[in-house]
Amino acid sequence: MKRCPMCGHGLFVVTAHITQDWVVDDAGDFVGVSTDCVDVIHRPDDKDIWECEFCGFSAEGTTFNVTEEK
């Protein structure tokens, strides 16, 4: 589980690597997107930079890790 250490919220902006299907012209140049996300190549992990959607604090993903108390 992840939470922002500054404000406590749990929504983040993180970069993922995906593949898309494109529409191209007869020279192979980009015209538009046919399918936004065909496959996820790299999901966000603890080595990536995570940014809190609410307060903007950003750091490596491990900074946001919390353990749930039972």
N, C-alpha and C positions, 0 to 999 in steps of 0.2 A: 504494500500500500504506500502511496505517496501523498504528502501534504506539504504545502509551502511552509518553510520554517519562519517566514516573516509574517504572514497573514492567516495561515491555517487553511486556506482553500485547497481544493483538490482538482482544479482544471488547469491544464498546461498547454502551451504551444511547443511542439517538438517536431523536428524535421524527420520525415520518413522518405524512403526511396521506393518509388513505384514505377511500374511500366504503364504506358498508355497506348491505345490504338489511335493513330493519326490518320487524317485525310491529307494526302499529298497530291501535288500536281504532277504533270508528266515529266518534270525534271527532278522529282523527289523532294521538292521544297514543301514545308509545312503550310497547310491551308487551314486546318482546324482539328479539333479533338473529336474522335468518334466515340471512344469509351474512356471515361476519366481514369479508372483504375482497373487494369487487367490483373495485375499481380503485385504483391508487396515483396520487394527485394530485401529491404532492411526495415524492421520495426524499431521504433525508438527503444533504446536500452540505457543502462546506467552510465555508459561512457559518453552519451550524447548530452548536449546542452538542453536543459528544460527551462522554460520560462513560465512563470505563474500568469495565468490569464487575467487575474484580478489586480495584482500589485506590480507585475512586471519584473519581479526578482528572478534572476537567471543564474544557473550554476549547473555543474555536472549532475546527472540524475541521482547519483548516490546521496547527494545533499538533501534530497526530498524524501528519502526512505524513512518510514516510521514502522514501528512494530505495534500491533494492536494489543492492548491490555485486556485481559479477560477477568 
